[in-house]
Amino acid sequence: MTKGTLYLCATPIGNLDDITMRCLNTLRECDLIACEDTRHSLKLLNHFDIHKPLTSYFEHNKKEKGEYIISEILSGKNVALITDAGTPAISDPGEELVAQCIENNIKVVSVPGAVALINALIISGQRTGRFAFEGFLSVNKKSRLEHLESVANDERTLIFYEAPHKLKRTLSDMRACFGNRRISLVRELTKIHEECVCTTFDEAIAHYEDNVPKGEYVLVVEGKDPSGKKEERRLAFEGMSICEHVNMLIDSGMDKKEAIKKAAAERAISKRDVYNEFVKGESR
C-alpha cells in the first residue's frame, strides 16, 4: 500500500487574502485536515468553501492524535496540518508530528505562507542577516530569567512571541537581563491595527505604565553589541549634561525633536528622560 503525505499548510495570520492558491488547492484535495482548533479552522475553511473531515491536533492531545494521524497516512491518506494562524511546527506541536513522520519514512511537504516572526523581523529595522527565534518565554520566573540570561550575550537579533497580558513583565525581565537595548514591538500583523514601534526597553516600559497592551506581540530585540562601541559612546558624554548634549546637536543643525532622539540613543537612555532633563535645563 502506498503511503500518504503530510502537508504543512501555512494559513493567514490575520488578512485572509494572504492565503496562497497552492494552500487552498492542497486543503481541497487532501483526505483529512488536522487543526489546532476545529471551530476556529472551520470558519476559515467555510470562508473558502472547503469541506473536508477535520480532526483536532494540539498540545494536550498530540500523543494519541499523532498516532492516529500517522496511521491514517500509513493507510494511504493525505493529511494537511494547519494551526490557528501562520505556519505549522513553529512554536507548535506540529514539530513532533513531523518527527513522527520522518521516523515512519512518511513524506512531509511544506506549503509556504505567512509566518509572524519573519514578517515582524523585516519591518523591525533591526539587523536581519543573523537572528535567533526564541519563541515564547516560560511563565515560571526562574525558567524565564534563565532563558533570557542564556541569550544575553548573543550578538544576533533575538525574536520572541508574547501575549499582551504578559508583556509588561517580560519587558521588565528583558531590561534587567539585556540592559537598555533597542526593541521593536510588532503587534496585530496583517490586521487593521497592525503596528510596529521601534524604541528602547526603557521607553517601552514607560509607555505601558499608562497604556494597556493589546493584541499578540512579536518582540524583535537588538543583539549584544560585540565591539562595545555603544558603551564607549555613552562614556564619551558622561562629562556633558543632557541639556548641553541636546544643544550641541541642535547647534549642528538638528531640530529639537531629532536632537532629543539622537541624544537618547547615544546615551542609551529613554527619550522621555532626555526630554525632561532638557526642559528642566531650558527653564533655568
Helices and strands as residue ranges (DSSP letters): E 5-9, G 16-18, H 21-29, E 32-35, H 38-47, E 54-56, H 62-74, E 79-82, H 94-103, E 107-111, H 116-123, E 131-136, H 141-150, E 157-162, G 164-166, H 167-178, E 182-187, E 195-200, H 201-210, E 217-221, H 229-236, H 242-251, H 256-267, H 271-283
